[in-house]
């Protein structure tokens, strides 16, 4: 590449595209002489001195040590926190089998409304919360603080005496819990490179699947041994015990979680430099710097003007909507006509299978760098499961369908979550807004889904299964659309055409190797 100065303009001529010259004036504006090939003005990054002085062997050893350090410090705690997040959100499904309907005199659609109202609060708070987290840059304080509040609200649900009190608690629970899931997705993307993110997202989301497995076991134990203890019904003990555990874990999280790489004190200076640099190297642009560099308005504008945001939204909405059956899984399993304790026990195996398939699928997706087929193929199993469940009353066949429902939806879901950060990588304010917006919209399905699982619609829940199939198919179509878009963008990058949000050149690893969107 030849570079020369003439007065007020800098001329850049690419060696690989002779005769293509871009003129960049002192204001950073370029006027390429060729309409087909545009070299975007980019900031040239340089590795910190501590990283430059490493040999390749030292770099590899230091990075492996750094990754292990991050994994040990970060992953176990956010998984445990997400287990409690999901338990506190979905324990009302188990409470239905533990006496809450009778004690609070819930009639007609009141129980379904008490389930869905949580997602109204959940929807309203996600985008503001993620932008606020990005602005302050203190996830080690913000996320545990939110956890304390939702733990208190969850425990307080045990004191409800009527429908109105239950609705109020559920709405406020969703309002506060909204901070955690999109916040953690953004949090992980600030620590891990694109090739590492899929498997870590799977580990994180395993918290929800483990919660689904253990919630039934916990509820079964409480119903069998604590119903009537101290004059309280089993469902009240369920909320008290799980809410108190949430607060206790949140207090411990204050002392365990790190902030962002630039503001973390338990890394050595050399490790901190490498933690920051490897993210710049992966994308070709700095990630989170400090609160002064984060703009609410700019993040929203960049996210909402990128077509990929909306395609991702339809894809994730379809997956989540097709998986709303998990919000009422004990109710669906109860159609097998076992007693309430055995029903709760039978909810566990599908989630255990989902944990295994999710880990394997996301690990392979990261190893290969492929996203599309790792999302679409599991959804095919989900569609088969919904069709089978709707078409038969045979107990064995229906439980086979239930075993496939949870893995079919969530095996590909965690890869889809990583695909968001892969497709909208920088700046962090845009990524934070997009993650929260997509997750918020996707959870709208939980507002209407509760009315598809009314007792009168069992045991086949035909409407629900048809809707779930349609939503899974919509997700597949959106995945096809996104893949076409990204293939075309990558083709432009191959030809040297400037693509918004991509790095075409530079001294970073992303620039030298040629940044490409993962498909």
KENU-957488 format. One line per 8 residues: number of its first residue (from 1); their letters; for each residue x, y, z of N, C-alpha, C. Coordinates in pm, whole numbers. Each point is the difference from the previous one (the first is absolute). Example, Ala and Ser with C-alpha at 12.3 -4.5 7.8 and 13.67 -1.06 7.14 Angstrom:
! residues 2
1> AS> 1319/-569/780/-89/119/0/90/120/0 | -35/105/-72/82/119/6/-77/109/73
***
This chain:
! residues 519
1> XXXXXXXX> 86/-120/0/-86/120/0/89/123/0 | -25/93/-89/77/124/-7/-79/112/64 | 68/84/80/-66/111/67/84/126/-22 | -62/107/-43/76/123/-18/-91/118/27 | 60/111/37/-74/119/43/12/108/-107 | -110/67/-32/4/112/-94/-88/111/54 | 59/88/76/-77/112/52/-91/-43/111 | -132/16/-25/-97/-29/105/-62/-137/-14
9> XXXXXXXX> 56/-88/-89/-61/-131/-18/105/-110/10 | -40/-111/56/83/-119/9/-48/-99/-104 | 92/-48/-85/-36/-92/-108/44/-139/39 | -91/-97/-12/30/-138/35/-25/-86/-122 | 106/-69/-46/-14/-86/-116/30/-143/42 | -94/-90/-25/14/-139/40/86/-75/-99 | 95/-83/51/84/-82/-86/-82/-107/-71 | -106/-47/67/-78/-108/-59/-100/50/-103
17> XXXXXXXX> -25/132/-2/-95/58/-96/66/121/-66 | 97/-26/-87/75/109/-62/-93/95/-74 | 30/126/16/-79/100/-70/-121/45/78 | -30/-65/113/-113/41/83/53/88/111 | -35/124/-2/55/96/95/-113/61/79 | 21/10/131/-97/71/83/66/123/56 | -68/114/-11/52/125/55/-74/27/130 | 76/23/102/-58/27/131/44/139/42
25> XXXXXXXX> -96/90/19/38/135/41/24/6/149 | 34/115/49/35/14/141/-117/-22/93 | -120/-3/-56/-119/-26/81/-35/-147/-2 | 82/-83/-62/-23/-144/-1/-97/-46/-106 | -39/92/-94/-97/-39/-102/74/-48/-125 | -43/-110/-53/65/-60/-116/-81/22/-126 | 71/12/-110/-69/9/-130/69/-96/-96 | -41/-128/0/67/-98/-83/-20/29/-148
33> XXXXXXXX> 106/-26/-78/-10/24/-143/-70/-113/-71 | -15/-115/65/-73/-111/-61/-130/-20/73 | -113/-11/-72/-130/-18/67/-17/-141/54 | 84/-93/-41/-20/-141/37/76/-39/125 | 116/59/19/85/-41/112/26/119/89 | -32/-13/127/17/108/95/78/-51/118 | 109/65/31/76/-34/121/-44/94/109 | -68/-54/101/-53/84/106/112/51/88
41> XXXXXXXX> -4/125/40/100/51/92/-10/-73/132 | 112/-51/47/-1/-75/125/112/48/90 | -25/-12/126/104/28/96/95/-118/6 | 131/28/-1/99/-106/6/30/-30/146 | -25/-121/41/23/-41/138/138/-64/12 | 58/14/116/128/-62/27/-7/-71/133 | 54/-119/4/-3/-78/124/80/70/108 | -43/-12/127/79/56/110/140/-59/1
49> XXXXXXXX> 93/72/56/139/-45/0/16/-137/64 | -74/-25/109/12/-128/69/-42/-116/-91 | -96/26/-90/-44/-104/-93/98/-12/-117 | 48/113/-49/96/-2/-112/127/-75/36 | 39/5/126/125/-62/42/-11/-150/21 | -121/-54/-9/-19/-144/19/40/-77/-126 | 65/-114/19/19/-93/-110/-133/-69/-27 | -20/-62/-117/-125/-72/-25/-32/-104/106
57> XXXXXXXX> 104/-68/50/-23/-101/104/-44/65/130 | 63/111/35/-38/72/122/-142/55/-12 | -33/51/-118/-134/53/-22/-105/-109/18 | 25/-117/-60/-94/-110/11/-16/-45/145 | 111/-13/71/-4/-43/140/-73/101/87 | 31/129/-22/-64/105/80/-150/8/-28 | -37/-14/-128/-142/8/-36/-77/-119/56 | 60/-118/-5/-67/-117/59/-19/17/150
65> XXXXXXXX> 102/53/66/-10/24/144/-105/106/30 | -3/104/-81/-101/106/16/-140/-55/-19 | -21/-82/-104/-132/-54/-27/-48/-89/115 | 90/-82/53/-36/-85/114/-38/86/120 | 75/106/20/-26/89/113/-138/65/-12 | -32/47/-121/-131/62/-24/-111/-103/18 | 20/-118/-59/-102/-105/9/-31/-35/145 | 105/-18/80/-20/-41/140/-68/110/80
73> XXXXXXXX> 39/125/-26/-54/111/79/-141/40/-43 | -28/-13/-129/-124/54/-55/-110/-104/-19 | 31/-110/-68/-104/-90/-47/-80/-69/112 | 63/-60/102/-81/-68/102/-101/93/68 | 43/122/27/-89/92/72/-118/44/-85 | 24/33/-128/-114/47/-81/-96/-116/-30 | 51/-123/-5/-89/-115/-19/-88/-19/124 | 60/6/118/-77/-16/124/-104/112/12
81> XXXXXXXX> 41/122/-34/-93/113/5/-116/-21/-97 | 30/-56/-120/-107/-21/-97/-92/-114/41 | 55/-99/69/-85/-106/55/-105/62/92 | 43/89/87/-94/64/94/-94/95/-74 | 50/68/-102/-85/89/-80/-115/-78/-63 | 32/-116/-56/-102/-80/-66/-92/-70/101 | 56/-43/112/-82/-61/105/-104/99/51 | 45/122/30/-91/100/56/-106/43/-101
89> XXXXXXXX> 33/-8/-129/-95/40/-102/-105/-107/-26 | 42/-126/1/-87/-109/-44/-53/-88/112 | 32/33/127/-49/-86/108/-152/7/16 | -62/97/-64/-146/8/8/-66/-120/-69 | 69/-57/-102/-55/-119/-67/-6/-118/97 | 105/-14/82/0/-106/101/-97/32/113 | -13/130/31/-93/41/106/-144/-36/-35 | -31/-6/-129/-134/-38/-43/-35/-141/48
97> XXXXXXXX> 101/-87/1/-23/-137/45/14/-14/152 | 35/111/67/24/-4/145/-103/80/78 | -113/39/-65/-110/58/76/-27/147/-16 | 72/71/-88/-20/146/-10/-137/35/-57 | -54/-82/-89/-131/30/-60/-108/2/106 | 3/-99/90/-103/-10/103/16/108/106 | 124/26/44/21/96/109/-33/143/-41 | 30/36/-123/-26/137/-45/-130/12/-79
105> XXXXXXXX> -73/-111/-7/-132/-3/-66/8/52/-143 | 101/-48/-75/17/44/-138/-100/-72/-90 | -67/76/-83/-105/-56/-86/22/41/-144 | -55/-82/-90/7/32/-142/143/22/-47 | 24/113/-72/134/26/-54/93/72/97 | -38/10/127/80/79/94/140/-57/18 | 13/-132/6/133/-58/14/84/30/-124 | -59/-16/-119/74/29/-123/45/147/-4
113> XXXXXXXX> -86/90/47/36/142/3/115/25/97 | 0/-68/113/107/18/99/134/-51/-54 | -5/-96/-91/123/-47/-65/47/103/-103 | -90/45/-84/39/87/-112/36/141/44 | -56/50/111/25/138/41/147/24/30 | 72/-105/42/143/15/26/73/50/-123 | -41/-47/-118/73/33/-121/-31/140/-50 | -106/63/52/-25/140/-32/109/86/63
121> XXXXXXXX> 25/-22/130/110/70/66/134/-36/-60 | 16/-126/-36/125/-49/-59/29/71/-132 | -105/21/-79/13/65/-130/38/148/16 | -62/68/94/18/144/13/141/40/43 | 67/-84/77/122/42/67/129/-43/-71 | -5/-91/-97/123/-59/-50/92/98/-71 | -52/77/-94/85/92/-74/57/109/91 | -83/70/81/58/100/91/105/-59/94
129> XXXXXXXX> -26/-120/50/94/-61/93/135/-29/-66 | -2/-55/-121/127/-33/-67/79/125/-37 | -70/103/-44/70/125/-31/58/63/126 | -71/-12/110/50/53/127/123/-78/46 | -4/-134/-14/114/-83/36/122/36/-85 | -21/19/-130/110/37/-88/58/136/39 | -89/90/44/43/135/36/86/1/126 | -45/-70/104/71/7/128/121/-94/2
137> XXXXXXXX> -6/-111/-77/114/-90/-7/31/-72/129 | -101/-26/83/20/-67/129/-91/-122/15 | 14/-100/-85/-87/-119/12/17/-74/132 | 118/9/61/25/-70/126/-85/56/114 | -48/122/-15/-88/61/100/-145/-4/-47 | -22/35/-126/-136/14/-50/-77/-131/-2 | 60/-107/-53/-73/-127/-13/-32/-62/136 | 94/-8/95/-36/-53/132/-102/87/74
145> XXXXXXXX> 6/134/-20/-97/88/65/-142/-30/-50 | -13/-18/-131/-130/-37/-55/-44/-136/54 | 94/-89/19/-33/-135/49/-54/5/143 | 58/84/84/-51/16/136/-145/45/-2 | -30/97/-87/-136/55/-6/-99/-105/-48 | 35/-74/-107/-97/-98/-48/-13/-118/96 | 105/-32/77/-11/-105/101/-97/39/110 | 5/126/41/-93/49/102/-144/-4/-52
153> XXXXXXXX> -19/42/-125/-135/-1/-58/-52/-144/-11 | 87/-92/-42/-41/-140/-12/-42/-57/135 | 78/27/103/-35/-50/134/-129/63/50 | -20/129/-35/-120/70/45/-127/-54/-65 | 15/-70/-114/-116/-60/-66/-70/-100/91 | 75/-58/93/-58/-96/94/-105/64/90 | 6/132/14/-94/69/88/-128/42/-72 | -10/-28/-129/-120/40/-76/-124/-70/55
161> XXXXXXXX> -108/75/9/-126/-54/51/-111/2/-104 | 26/66/-114/-104/9/-102/63/21/-138 | -85/3/-99/43/12/-140/74/132/-25 | -47/109/57/62/130/-19/143/3/50 | 22/-57/118/136/-4/55/93/-82/-87 | -49/-112/-53/81/-85/-86/38/74/-128 | -96/70/-59/27/76/-124/107/106/25 | -10/71/112/97/106/31/141/-58/17
169> XXXXXXXX> 11/-110/72/131/-62/22/59/-51/-131 | -82/-61/-83/50/-55/-125/47/110/-96 | -75/110/-5/40/110/-88/134/58/44 | 15/27/130/124/58/51/117/-97/-14 | -28/-130/14/105/-100/-17/55/5/-143 | -89/6/-98/44/10/-139/75/128/-28 | -44/110/60/63/130/-20/146/-3/45 | 28/-66/113/137/-3/53/82/-111/-65
177> XXXXXXXX> -61/-116/-23/74/-111/-62/45/32/-142 | -64/98/-63/34/35/-138/146/40/-16 | 62/45/108/138/46/-9/97/-114/-25 | -34/-122/43/103/-102/9/36/-68/-132 | -96/-57/-70/33/-81/-117/68/80/-111 | -61/109/-50/70/77/-104/128/64/53 | -1/35/129/121/56/60/115/-98/-3 | -28/-126/27/105/-103/-1/47/-30/-141
185> XXXXXXXX> -91/0/-97/43/-20/-139/98/108/-43 | -31/124/36/90/111/-30/131/-14/78 | -11/-37/126/114/-20/89/98/-102/-58 | -51/-114/-46/86/-104/-58/70/50/-126 | -71/78/-83/58/48/-124/110/103/24 | 8/52/122/106/94/37/125/-71/51 | -8/-131/19/113/-76/51/54/-102/-100 | -86/-51/-88/40/-111/-87/-3/40/-146
193> XXXXXXXX> 92/-60/-78/4/23/-144/-114/-76/-68 | -19/29/-128/-113/-62/-72/9/-152/-3 | 120/-54/-14/14/-145/-9/-20/-68/136 | 7/76/110/-19/-54/134/-142/18/52 | -75/90/-65/-126/46/59/-111/-104/-4 | -8/-80/-105/-111/-95/-13/-4/-100/114 | 115/-61/29/4/-101/106/-24/63/137 | 53/121/22/-24/67/129/-146/40/15
201> XXXXXXXX> -63/38/-110/-144/30/5/-77/-125/37 | 43/-115/-54/-66/-126/33/17/-35/147 | 120/22/53/24/-26/142/-91/91/83 | -6/127/-39/-86/94/72/-146/-43/-4 | -49/-33/-122/-141/-34/-12/-32/-135/63 | 102/-82/23/-25/-127/69/-62/24/137 | 19/123/54/-65/34/127/-150/-13/-8 | -59/45/-114/-145/-12/-17/-41/-145/-12
209> XXXXXXXX> 80/-78/-74/-34/-141/-19/17/-80/129 | 106/28/74/20/-66/130/-112/39/95 | -39/128/-6/-112/46/82/-126/-76/-34 | -26/-17/-131/-118/-76/-41/2/-142/52 | 121/-61/4/11/-137/50/-22/-6/151 | 61/94/73/-3/-8/145/-124/63/62 | -65/91/-74/-118/65/57/-108/-103/32 | -16/-96/-91/-98/-105/26/38/-86/118
217> XXXXXXXX> 131/-32/13/47/-82/112/-17/75/132 | 37/129/0/-14/82/122/-146/11/40 | -84/30/-99/-143/14/29/-60/-131/50 | 44/-111/-57/-50/-131/44/38/-25/146 | 125/33/36/44/-19/137/-74/88/98 | -21/126/-36/-72/92/90/-145/-42/15 | -62/-40/-110/-142/-42/8/-16/-126/83 | 97/-92/-12/-12/-127/72/30/13/149
225> XXXXXXXX> 87/95/39/49/2/138/-28/129/76 | -42/108/-67/-17/127/72/-141/57/-8 | -90/-68/-65/-137/51/-10/-63/1/138 | -34/118/50/-61/14/131/97/30/112 | 132/-3/-24/99/31/103/-16/146/42 | -4/24/131/-20/135/56/-130/64/-50 | -93/-85/-41/-129/51/-47/2/58/-140 | 107/-23/-74/11/55/-135/-11/-111/-104
233> XXXXXXXX> -71/30/-109/-11/-95/-109/133/-13/-74 | 14/-107/-77/126/-29/-69/41/111/-97 | -97/60/-70/36/102/-98/61/123/67 | -45/31/122/59/114/71/145/-29/39 | 27/-121/46/137/-40/31/88/3/-124 | -58/-34/-114/76/1/-125/53/140/-29 | -85/100/11/44/138/-24/98/49/106 | -24/-33/126/87/45/109/140/-57/-15
241> XXXXXXXX> 9/-131/-20/130/-66/-6/80/47/-121 | -64/4/-117/73/40/-120/35/148/2 | -87/85/54/31/143/10/114/27/95 | 1/-67/115/109/18/97/133/-48/-56 | -1/-112/-72/123/-50/-63/53/99/-103 | -90/65/-72/41/99/-100/74/116/64 | -52/52/111/64/113/68/138/-41/52 | 11/-119/58/128/-47/54/106/-11/-110
249> XXXXXXXX> -39/-54/-115/94/-15/-111/40/137/-56 | -95/94/-3/29/134/-52/105/70/86 | -7/-17/130/98/63/89/140/-53/-30 | 11/-131/-22/129/-60/-34/49/50/-135 | -92/22/-95/38/44/-135/66/138/1 | -36/86/96/62/132/10/152/-12/11 | 48/-105/66/143/-14/26/70/-89/-103 | -76/-56/-93/57/-98/-93/9/51/-143
257> XXXXXXXX> -104/68/-48/-5/38/-141/99/112/-33 | 61/-6/-119/84/111/-47/-84/104/-71 | 59/115/-30/-66/98/-84/39/-26/-145 | 51/99/-71/46/-20/-136/152/-15/0 | 60/-52/-108/145/-24/1/84/121/41 | -38/119/-46/80/119/30/-9/42/146 | -105/-43/69/-21/47/138/9/-112/102 | 58/-113/-38/9/-114/91/135/-1/70
265> XXXXXXXX> -1/-11/132/123/14/79/70/-132/29 | -70/-113/-13/63/-126/38/82/-63/-113 | 7/68/-116/91/-42/-105/133/74/15 | 109/-65/-39/128/69/-2/-2/103/-112 | 87/103/5/1/100/-109/19/-65/-137 | 85/-102/-8/23/-70/-127/-128/-70/-47 | -71/-66/92/-125/-68/-35/-108/99/-38 | -3/114/68/-101/101/-32/22/56/-140
273> XXXXXXXX> 126/28/-33/31/48/-136/-43/-102/-104 | 29/-127/26/-35/-104/-97/-152/-19/-8 | -71/8/113/-145/-16/2/-68/106/-87 | 52/123/7/-56/109/-81/41/-15/-146 | 128/-32/-23/52/-5/-137/-62/-111/-82 | -22/-115/60/-50/-111/-81/-142/26/-52 | -78/83/71/-131/38/-52/14/99/-115 | 95/96/12/26/92/-110/51/-78/-121
281> XXXXXXXX> 86/-96/25/60/-80/-105/-105/-83/-75 | -100/-46/74/-103/-86/-58/-89/77/-97 | -28/125/32/-94/81/-79/68/111/-77 | 109/55/56/65/113/-64/-46/134/54 | -62/-4/118/-52/123/59/-3/-17/151 | 25/108/71/-3/-7/145/-139/-35/50 | -7/-76/109/-128/-30/61/-26/105/108 | -57/-39/113/-35/96/105/126/70/52
289> XXXXXXXX> -2/135/1/115/77/49/-28/60/137 | -100/89/5/-41/60/126/-140/56/-20 | -62/46/108/-140/44/-8/-18/123/-89 | 106/81/-16/-14/121/-81/-16/-33/-149 | 46/-120/-41/-5/-36/-142/-129/-75/-37 | -92/-14/95/-121/-78/-27/-121/93/-12 | -70/-8/-111/-113/89/-26/-129/-81/-13 | -100/34/82/-130/-65/-10/-59/17/-140
297> XXXXXXXX> -5/126/-45/-67/34/-125/73/-63/-119 | 133/9/-1/75/-55/-112/-14/-151/-8 | 0/-67/117/-17/-145/2/-134/-42/-56 | -105/70/40/-134/-30/-52/-9/26/-149 | 56/112/-44/-7/36/-142/71/-103/-86 | 120/-40/40/76/-98/-78/-71/-135/-6 | -58/-41/114/-70/-129/3/-126/1/-85 | -77/107/11/-130/6/-66/10/32/-150
305> XXXXXXXX> 115/44/-47/15/29/-143/75/-112/-74 | 30/-108/69/68/-114/-61/-104/-109/-28 | -16/-37/-128/-101/-99/-39/23/-134/70 | 125/-31/32/29/-128/65/-68/-10/136 | -18/113/67/-68/0/130/-140/-59/-12 | -72/38/-104/-139/-44/-16/-9/-145/-47 | 94/-41/-84/1/-141/-41/31/-89/120 | 98/40/79/32/-73/123/-119/-1/96
313> XXXXXXXX> -73/112/5/-116/8/88/-104/-104/-39 | -30/-12/-130/-98/-100/-45/49/-142/29 | 128/-22/-18/53/-134/25/-10/-38/148 | 46/89/87/-2/-31/143/-143/-2/53 | -86/90/-52/-140/-2/40/-63/-135/-35 | 27/-50/-120/-56/-129/-41/45/-113/90 | 129/0/38/51/-106/87/-63/7/138 | -2/120/57/-56/16/135/-150/-30/0
321> XXXXXXXX> -71/48/-102/-144/-25/-8/-30/-148/-13 | 84/-72/-75/-23/-144/-13/36/-75/127 | 77/66/87/40/-65/125/-80/42/122 | -111/73/-21/-80/43/115/-61/-118/75 | 0/-116/-61/-50/-120/68/76/-24/130 | 126/44/6/79/-23/121/-53/79/120 | -71/111/-27/-58/77/111/-113/-76/68 | -54/-99/-71/-114/-76/54/29/-150/-7
329> XXXXXXXX> 128/-34/7/38/-139/-19/-63/-95/102 | -6/36/129/-69/-88/94/-147/-24/-39 | -65/104/-53/-139/-14/-43/-12/-98/-117 | 93/11/-95/-2/-90/-116/31/-142/43 | 100/-18/87/36/-134/47/-113/-61/82 | -77/85/68/-113/-50/82/-106/-70/-85 | -2/26/-131/-98/-68/-87/30/-149/-14 | 116/-44/49/31/-143/0/-73/-73/112
337> XXXXXXXX> -66/77/89/-89/-54/104/73/-71/114 | 123/43/32/67/-48/120/-34/94/115 | 32/-42/125/-29/89/113/95/120/-4 | -29/102/83/71/127/-11/150/-13/27 | 39/-84/97/143/-17/30/72/-66/-117 | -57/-109/-54/62/-67/-115/2/91/-123 | -102/80/-16/-3/96/-111/117/96/9 | 24/54/119/112/92/19/134/-70/-25
345> XXXXXXXX> 11/-125/40/123/-76/-25/22/-24/-149 | -108/-24/-75/12/-28/-143/37/123/-82 | -7/119/60/42/120/-74/151/11/-10 | 75/-74/81/146/16/5/74/-58/-121 | -26/-125/-44/81/-60/-107/10/81/-129 | -109/63/-50/17/80/-123/102/112/14 | 6/61/118/96/108/21/143/-54/10 | 16/-116/61/133/-62/7/51/-30/-141
353> XXXXXXXX> -86/-56/-84/37/-27/-140/34/130/-72 | -76/106/28/24/129/-65/136/57/38 | 42/-16/124/133/48/42/108/-69/-83 | -13/-131/-17/101/-77/-73/5/43/-147 | -116/5/-65/-3/36/-142/42/145/-24 | -33/88/94/38/141/-13/151/16/6 | 64/-66/94/146/7/11/67/-53/-126 | -44/-117/-46/63/-61/-116/-19/86/-125
361> XXXXXXXX> -120/51/-19/-30/80/-119/78/131/-1 | 4/70/113/69/128/5/151/-18/-8 | 52/-108/61/143/-29/-11/38/-22/-146 | -80/-78/-72/29/-26/-141/-17/126/-83 | -97/85/33/-20/125/-73/122/91/16 | 57/6/119/120/81/21/121/-59/-71 | 11/-132/1/114/-65/-64/-1/23/-151 | -119/-4/-59/-11/14/-146/-23/143/-45
369> XXXXXXXX> -46/86/92/-35/137/-37/-132/11/-75 | -74/-110/-10/-127/-2/-73/-115/28/96 | -101/71/-48/-113/36/86/-134/-53/-54 | -23/16/-130/-132/-25/-58/-51/-142/28 | 75/-102/-39/-49/-137/15/-9/-42/147 | 81/62/86/-6/-31/142/-125/59/66 | -69/87/-72/-127/54/49/-118/-72/-64 | 7/-20/-131/-114/-53/-75/-23/-149/27
377> XXXXXXXX> 104/-80/4/-18/-145/17/-68/-35/133 | 40/59/114/-74/-30/124/-148/39/-7 | -30/109/-70/-140/43/-12/-84/-102/-77 | 63/-75/-89/-73/-106/-71/-50/-106/98 | 80/-31/101/-42/-95/102/-115/57/83 | 6/132/27/-109/63/76/-131/-8/-77 | 3/27/-131/-121/-7/-82/-56/-142/3 | 86/-100/-14/-44/-140/7/-65/-29/136
385> XXXXXXXX> 58/50/107/-53/-25/134/-139/60/17 | -20/122/-48/-130/64/13/-107/-71/-82 | 37/-45/-119/-96/-74/-83/-38/-132/66 | 99/-70/54/-25/-127/66/-90/18/122 | 26/103/79/-79/24/120/-145/32/-33 | -21/71/-112/-135/39/-38/-79/-114/-64 | 71/-102/-48/-65/-103/-80/-34/-128/77 | 45/-13/122/-21/-127/71/-27/23/148
393> XXXXXXXX> -71/-97/61/-21/-1/145/73/-116/64 | 79/-73/-79/79/-109/55/104/55/97 | 4/-54/122/85/55/106/147/-3/-39 | 48/-116/-51/141/-12/-36/38/98/-111 | -83/10/-102/29/89/-112/-1/146/45 | -95/34/87/-7/139/48/122/36/85 | 49/-94/81/117/33/81/126/8/-87 | 7/-80/-107/109/14/-96/-3/141/-60
401> XXXXXXXX> -119/47/-35/-16/136/-54/47/104/102 | -38/-20/127/42/94/104/150/-2/21 | 61/-118/-16/146/-10/12/71/79/-111 | -66/13/-116/63/69/-112/-33/149/-5 | -109/42/65/-41/140/-7/108/94/54 | 46/-25/120/94/91/65/135/2/-73 | 62/-117/-28/126/3/-75/-17/58/-141 | -114/-30/-65/-21/49/-135/2/151/-10
409> XXXXXXXX> -56/67/100/-4/146/-1/131/61/46 | 51/-44/115/109/72/65/139/-42/-45 | 12/-112/-70/131/-39/-53/50/104/-100 | -89/47/-85/38/102/-97/-12/142/53 | -80/18/104/-24/134/53/128/67/49 | 85/-75/70/122/62/53/95/39/-113 | -1/-74/-110/82/38/-116/-57/127/-63 | -133/12/-2/-63/121/-52/37/123/83
417> XXXXXXXX> 7/-18/132/39/112/86/142/46/-30 | 90/-97/-21/138/36/-36/5/66/-137 | -90/-42/-90/-3/57/-136/-35/149/3 | -76/42/101/-32/143/13/128/80/18 | 81/-40/100/125/71/27/98/-14/-116 | 0/-115/-68/88/-20/-115/-38/91/-116 | -130/25/-18/-48/77/-115/-6/149/26 | -8/39/128/-5/142/39/109/24/105
425> XXXXXXXX> 127/-16/-38/104/-7/102/36/131/70 | 8/109/-73/46/125/58/-79/116/-59 | -9/114/70/54/29/132/-83/-65/110 | 51/0/122/-71/-69/108/-138/57/29 | -19/130/-17/-132/59/25/-103/-56/-98 | 40/-20/-126/-89/-60/-99/-31/-145/36 | 103/-74/39/-19/-140/36/-91/-14/122 | 20/85/99/-83/-4/120/-146/29/-34
433> XXXXXXXX> -24/102/-83/-137/35/-38/-64/-111/-81 | 75/-57/-94/-56/-106/-86/-33/-125/80 | 91/-41/88/-25/-119/82/-126/17/84 | -13/116/64/-116/23/86/-128/10/-82 | 5/72/-112/-119/17/-84/-49/-134/-54 | 93/-79/-54/-38/-131/-56/-55/-91/107 | 64/-2/116/-49/-87/108/-134/47/53 | -19/132/9/-127/52/49/-114/-37/-93
441> XXXXXXXX> 19/24/-130/-105/-32/-96/-29/-150/-2 | 105/-81/8/-20/-145/-5/-84/-50/117 | 11/67/114/-76/-44/117/-145/49/-1 | -37/82/-100/-141/38/-13/-89/-123/-17 | 57/-105/-58/-78/-121/-23/-53/-60/129 | 73/22/109/-43/-56/128/-123/70/56 | -32/118/-52/-119/72/47/-127/-70/-48 | -1/-42/-128/-120/-65/-52/2/-151/18
449> XXXXXXXX> 120/-58/16/11/-147/1/-75/-64/115 | -7/69/114/-64/-61/117/-146/-37/-28 | -66/72/-90/-140/-26/-28/-20/-120/-94 | 110/-51/-55/-9/-119/-86/14/-129/79 | 29/14/130/20/-120/83/-104/-7/113 | -118/53/-27/-110/-11/96/-40/-147/13 | -49/-42/118/-37/-141/19/-100/-51/-104 | -87/86/-47/-102/-42/-95/60/-39/-135
457> XXXXXXXX> 124/40/-26/63/-29/-129/80/-129/1 | 14/-61/117/74/-126/10/-85/-115/-49 | 60/-119/-14/142/-30/24/91/26/-119 | -59/17/-120/85/17/-118/57/141/-11 | -73/99/52/39/140/-16/27/29/-148 | -100/-30/-81/16/3/-145/38/139/-52 | -69/104/50/31/136/-45/144/36/32 | 41/-33/122/137/31/43/103/-71/-88
465> XXXXXXXX> -23/-126/-30/96/-75/-79/7/50/-144 | -113/40/-56/0/56/-135/76/133/-3 | -28/86/98/71/129/9/150/-23/18 | 37/-95/86/142/-29/23/69/-45/-129 | -68/-84/-78/55/-44/-129/20/118/-95 | -100/86/-9/9/115/-89/113/94/40 | 15/21/130/106/89/48/139/-59/-28 | 14/-131/16/128/-65/-31/33/14/-148
473> XXXXXXXX> -101/-15/-85/20/16/-145/37/144/-34 | -62/96/69/34/141/-22/146/26/37 | 45/-60/110/139/15/42/96/-55/-106 | -38/-114/-59/85/-58/-105/8/94/-121 | -113/57/-38/-1/93/-114/86/123/28 | -8/50/123/82/116/37/148/-36/-2 | 33/-122/45/139/-45/-3/52/-8/-143 | -84/-50/-92/38/-4/-142/25/141/-52
481> XXXXXXXX> -89/93/35/14/139/-45/129/61/53 | 28/-20/128/121/57/59/125/-59/-66 | -4/-129/-26/116/-63/-65/25/60/-138 | -107/24/-76/14/61/-133/62/139/13 | -50/79/98/52/136/20/149/-5/34 | 38/-87/92/139/-5/44/92/-54/-109 | -48/-96/-79/81/-50/-112/27/113/-99 | -102/81/-28/18/112/-93/96/105/56
489> XXXXXXXX> -10/26/131/92/96/61/143/-53/-3 | 16/-128/28/133/-59/-7/57/3/-142 | -89/-17/-97/44/8/-140/50/141/-33 | -68/101/51/47/138/-18/136/21/65 | 16/-55/119/127/13/70/113/-68/-78 | -32/-113/-62/100/-71/-81/47/89/-116 | -93/80/-55/33/86/-114/54/135/43 | 10/23/131/54/125/50/-99/113/8
497> XXXXXXXX> -129/-31/-13/-103/104/9/-31/28/146 | -11/126/33/-23/39/138/-137/-48/49 | 0/-62/119/-123/-48/63/-9/62/139 | -112/66/26/-20/64/130/7/-104/112 | 82/29/101/11/-90/115/102/-109/-17 | 69/-4/-115/103/-101/-22/136/69/-13 | 107/-78/21/134/55/-10/64/-54/-127 | 34/90/-92/55/-42/-129/152/-2/-2
505> XXXXXXXX> 62/81/83/146/7/-2/49/46/135 | 130/1/18/56/46/125/112/-91/46 | 58/35/110/111/-79/51/-45/-104/101 | -128/-1/34/-49/-100/95/-13/-135/-66 | -17/-103/84/-17/-135/-52/-125/-6/-88 | -107/69/44/-122/0/-81/24/62/-137 | 80/105/-3/27/65/-128/91/-81/-88 | 105/-58/59/96/-76/-80/-61/-129/-54
513> XXXXXXX> -76/-68/82/-61/-125/-44/-124/25/-85 | -54/121/9/-122/30/-73/-122/-33/84 | -59/103/62/-119/-23/82/-111/-59/-84 | -65/-104/52/-115/-58/-68/-109/-30/103 | -125/24/-41/-112/-37/86/-10/-151/4 | -34/-53/118/-16/-145/13/-137/-42/-53 | 0/-102/-83/-126/-46/-59/-25/-146/36
***
